[in-house]
Amino acid sequence: METLQSDYSVYRDLIAQLMSDQEQLPSLPSLTWKIRRALAEPEVSISQLVELISQDPALSALLMKYASSALLRSRMAPRNLLDVMRVLGLQQVDRVVMVHSVKSLFTLHSAEHKQLFMEAWHRLTLKASVCAFLARMVGHIPADHAVLACLLSEVGSLAVLSAFKSQTLVPTKDRYLKLCRAYSKSLGVMLLKKWAVDEAYVQIIRDIGDWTLLRQRQIELIDLVNLGLYHAVKDTNPAADLPPIDELAAYAKLAAPQNELDEHGCLSLVSQHWDEIHSIAAALR
C-alpha cells in the first residue's frame, strides 16, 4: 500500500518535469486540431467537416448522442452527422469536440487508475449537466458553453492521475481527492495554456470554488459553474463542508422563482429536474 509521502513525492516529480518540459503534458489529438482549424475556416463546407469527424467513431457517436439529448430537445432526432451539424451548428460542434478530447486524452496505467478516472468523470459530467441545465433555464449563456467550461475547469483533476505511471502505485480515493484539491488548478491552467484554449476558460479554473466572487450583478458563466459544482458535491457527498447556498454570490443573482430552495438547502429548480439533468450527463459519458 502506498504511503502519503510516496504519493506526494511522485506528484512533485511530475510537477518538476512539467515545469522544465511542458511537452510531458498531454497534447490535444491531431484530429482535434484539424477539426478545430476547419471549424474556424469561413469557407469550410459541412461535407468536409463530416468527413473529418467520421474519422473518429467515438466522437461521431458522442455528437449523435449529444444532439439527441434532453439538453437540446430537438423535435426530431438526427439520423446522421449531416443532421447533427444542422442541429448543433459549428460553434456547438467545436465545444463538443473539445469535450470528447478531454475525456480521451489521458493514458491510464491500470484498472484501478481507470476506476478513479471514471468516478472523476462521472462527477464532472454531473456538475457540467447541472450547469448546462441552469444555463438553459436562466438564459443568455449557451448551455454547451457551460458544459465545456465545467469540464475544463477541472481538467487538472483528470491529469493528476498521469502522475502515477506505475501500475502498482495507485492512490486511495481520499488521497486522490486531496491531491486534486492541492494541485488540479495549477495543472489545469498549464494544460489549457498548452492547448491554446480561450483565456476565459483559464480564468474559470482560477475562480471555481470561490463562493463569494462577485464581479457583476448579472449572472455570468462562473456563477453557473459554481452552482453546478455546489449541487454536484451535495448530490455525491451530502456531508461535504459547504456554506449555505444563500451565502453564495451566484445565488444572490437568481430571481424568483429560480432562487426557491428545497428542504435540503438546494435549488428547487435542480432538485425537481434531476432526471433531466442525469439524462444530460448520460449524453456526455
C-alpha positions in Angstrom: 0.0 0.0 0.0 1.4 3.4 -0.9 2.3 6.0 1.7 1.3 9.6 1.8 5.0 10.5 1.3 5.2 8.4 -1.9 2.0 10.0 -3.2 3.4 13.4 -2.9 7.0 12.6 -4.0 5.6 11.1 -7.2 3.5 14.1 -7.8 6.3 16.5 -7.0 8.4 14.7 -9.6 5.7 15.1 -12.2 5.4 18.8 -11.5 9.1 19.3 -11.7 9.1 17.6 -15.1 6.2 19.7 -16.3 7.8 23.0 -15.2 11.0 22.1 -17.0 9.4 20.4 -20.0 5.7 21.0 -20.6 5.8 18.5 -23.5 5.2 16.0 -20.7 1.6 17.4 -20.6 -1.0 15.6 -22.7 -1.4 17.3 -26.1 -4.7 17.6 -28.0 -5.1 14.8 -30.6 -4.0 15.8 -34.1 -7.6 15.2 -35.4 -8.9 17.6 -32.8 -6.6 20.3 -34.1 -7.7 19.5 -37.7 -11.4 19.7 -36.9 -11.0 22.9 -34.9 -8.9 24.5 -37.6 -11.5 23.5 -40.2 -14.3 24.9 -38.0 -12.5 28.2 -37.9 -12.3 28.4 -41.7 -15.1 30.6 -43.0 -15.3 28.7 -46.3 -15.4 25.2 -44.8 -18.2 23.0 -46.0 -20.4 20.7 -43.9 -19.4 17.7 -46.0 -15.7 18.5 -45.3 -16.4 18.6 -41.6 -18.4 15.4 -41.7 -15.5 13.7 -43.5 -13.1 14.8 -40.8 -15.4 13.9 -37.8 -16.1 10.5 -39.3 -12.5 9.5 -38.8 -13.2 9.2 -35.1 -16.2 6.9 -34.5 -16.3 7.7 -30.7 -16.5 11.4 -31.5 -19.2 10.7 -34.1 -21.2 8.7 -31.5 -20.9 11.4 -28.9 -22.1 14.1 -31.3 -25.1 12.0 -32.3 -25.9 11.3 -28.6 -25.5 15.0 -27.6 -27.6 16.2 -30.5 -30.4 13.9 -29.4 -30.1 14.7 -25.7 -32.6 16.3 -23.3 -30.5 19.4 -23.3 -31.4 20.3 -26.9 -35.0 19.0 -27.0 -34.8 18.5 -30.8 -38.2 17.8 -32.4 -36.6 15.1 -34.5 -33.6 13.0 -33.5 -30.7 13.4 -36.0 -30.1 10.3 -38.2 -26.6 11.0 -39.4 -23.7 13.5 -38.9 -25.2 15.9 -41.5 -28.3 16.2 -39.4 -26.1 16.6 -36.3 -24.3 19.6 -37.9 -27.6 21.2 -38.7 -29.0 20.7 -35.2 -25.9 21.8 -33.3 -24.2 24.4 -35.5 -20.5 24.9 -35.9 -19.9 26.5 -32.5 -21.6 23.8 -30.5 -19.7 21.1 -32.6 -16.4 22.8 -31.7 -17.3 22.6 -28.0 -18.4 19.0 -28.1 -15.2 18.1 -30.0 -13.3 19.6 -27.0 -15.4 17.7 -24.5 -14.6 14.4 -26.3 -10.9 15.3 -26.5 -10.7 16.0 -22.7 -12.1 12.5 -21.9 -9.9 10.7 -24.4 -6.6 12.4 -23.6 -5.2 10.7 -20.5 -3.3 7.5 -20.6 -4.2 5.2 -17.7 -1.9 2.5 -16.5 -4.2 0.1 -14.6 -7.8 -0.9 -14.0 -7.5 0.9 -10.6 -6.4 4.2 -12.3 -9.3 3.8 -14.7 -11.8 3.4 -11.9 -10.6 6.6 -10.2 -10.8 8.4 -13.6 -14.3 7.2 -14.4 -15.5 8.2 -10.9 -14.0 11.7 -11.5 -15.5 11.9 -15.0 -18.9 10.9 -13.6 -18.7 13.7 -11.0 -17.5 16.2 -13.7 -20.3 15.3 -16.1 -22.9 15.7 -13.3 -21.6 19.1 -12.5 -21.5 20.1 -16.1 -25.1 18.9 -16.6 -26.4 20.9 -13.7 -24.5 23.9 -15.1 -25.9 23.4 -18.6 -29.5 22.9 -17.2 -29.3 26.1 -15.2 -27.8 27.9 -18.3 -30.8 26.9 -20.3 -33.3 28.0 -17.6 -31.6 31.3 -16.8 -30.8 32.2 -20.4 -28.2 34.3 -22.2 -25.4 31.8 -21.7 -25.3 28.9 -24.2 -25.7 25.5 -22.5 -22.8 23.9 -24.5 -20.6 26.8 -23.4 -21.5 26.0 -19.8 -20.7 22.3 -20.3 -17.3 22.9 -21.7 -16.4 25.5 -19.1 -17.3 23.0 -16.3 -15.3 20.1 -17.8 -12.3 22.3 -18.5 -12.5 23.8 -15.0 -11.3 20.5 -13.5 -9.2 19.1 -16.3 -6.3 19.2 -13.9 -8.1 16.7 -11.7 -8.0 14.2 -14.5 -4.4 15.0 -15.3 -3.4 14.3 -11.7 -3.7 10.6 -12.4 -1.0 10.9 -15.1 1.5 11.4 -12.2 1.1 7.7 -11.3 2.8 6.0 -14.2 3.5 2.7 -12.3 0.7 0.2 -12.3 1.5 -0.6 -8.6 1.3 3.0 -7.4 -2.4 3.8 -7.1 -3.7 6.5 -4.7 -6.6 5.8 -2.5 -9.7 7.8 -3.4 -9.3 10.1 -0.4 -5.6 10.8 -1.3 -6.5 11.3 -4.9 -9.1 13.9 -3.9 -6.6 15.6 -1.6 -4.1 15.8 -4.5 -6.8 17.3 -6.7 -7.6 20.0 -4.2 -3.9 20.8 -3.8 -2.7 20.7 -7.4 -5.5 20.5 -10.0 -5.9 24.2 -10.5 -2.2 24.9 -11.3 -2.0 21.8 -13.5 -5.3 22.7 -15.3 -4.1 26.2 -16.1 -0.9 24.8 -17.6 -2.9 22.3 -19.7 -5.3 24.9 -21.1 -2.4 27.3 -22.0 -0.7 24.5 -23.8 -3.9 23.8 -25.7 -4.3 27.5 -26.6 -7.8 27.5 -25.1 -9.6 30.8 -24.8 -8.4 32.7 -21.7 -12.0 32.9 -20.4 -11.8 29.1 -19.7 -8.4 29.6 -17.9 -9.9 32.2 -15.7 -12.8 29.8 -14.8 -10.2 27.4 -13.4 -8.8 30.2 -11.2 -12.2 31.2 -9.9 -14.0 28.0 -9.4 -15.0 27.3 -5.8 -14.8 30.9 -4.8 -18.3 31.2 -3.4 -18.1 34.9 -2.7 -16.8 36.0 -6.1 -18.8 39.0 -7.3 -17.7 40.8 -10.4 -21.1 42.0 -11.9 -24.7 42.0 -11.0 -25.9 39.8 -13.9 -25.3 36.1 -13.6 -22.2 35.0 -15.6 -20.5 31.8 -16.6 -18.5 31.4 -13.4 -21.8 31.7 -11.4 -23.3 28.8 -13.3 -20.1 26.7 -12.9 -20.1 27.3 -9.1 -23.7 26.5 -8.8 -23.1 23.3 -10.8 -20.2 22.4 -8.5 -22.2 23.1 -5.4 -25.1 20.8 -6.4 -22.8 18.0 -7.7 -20.9 18.0 -4.4 -24.2 18.0 -2.5 -25.5 15.1 -4.6 -22.4 12.9 -4.3 -21.4 13.8 -0.8 -24.2 15.2 1.3 -21.9 15.6 4.3 -19.5 17.9 2.5 -18.5 21.0 4.3 -20.3 23.7 2.1 -21.6 27.1 3.1 -25.4 27.6 3.0 -26.4 28.2 -0.6 -27.9 31.6 0.2 -24.4 32.8 1.1 -23.1 32.2 -2.4 -22.6 35.2 -4.6 -24.1 33.3 -7.5 -27.3 32.5 -5.6 -27.8 36.2 -4.9 -28.1 36.9 -8.6 -31.0 34.5 -9.1 -34.5 36.0 -9.2 -37.7 34.3 -8.0 -38.9 31.6 -8.7 -35.4 30.4 -9.8 -34.0 31.0 -6.3 -36.5 28.9 -4.4 -34.9 26.3 -2.2 -35.9 22.8 -1.2 -35.8 21.2 2.2 -32.1 20.2 1.7 -31.0 23.8 1.0 -30.6 23.2 -2.7 -32.3 24.9 -5.6 -35.7 23.5 -6.2 -35.1 24.1 -9.9 -32.4 21.5 -9.7 -33.9 19.0 -7.3 -37.2 18.9 -9.3 -35.3 18.1 -12.5 -32.7 15.5 -11.5 -34.0 13.0 -14.1 -33.5 15.5 -16.9 -30.0 16.5 -15.5 -28.9 12.9 -15.3 -30.1 12.4 -18.8 -27.9 15.3 -20.0 -25.0 13.7 -18.1 -25.6 10.4 -19.8 -25.1 12.1 -23.2 -21.6 13.2 -22.1 -20.4 9.8 -21.0 
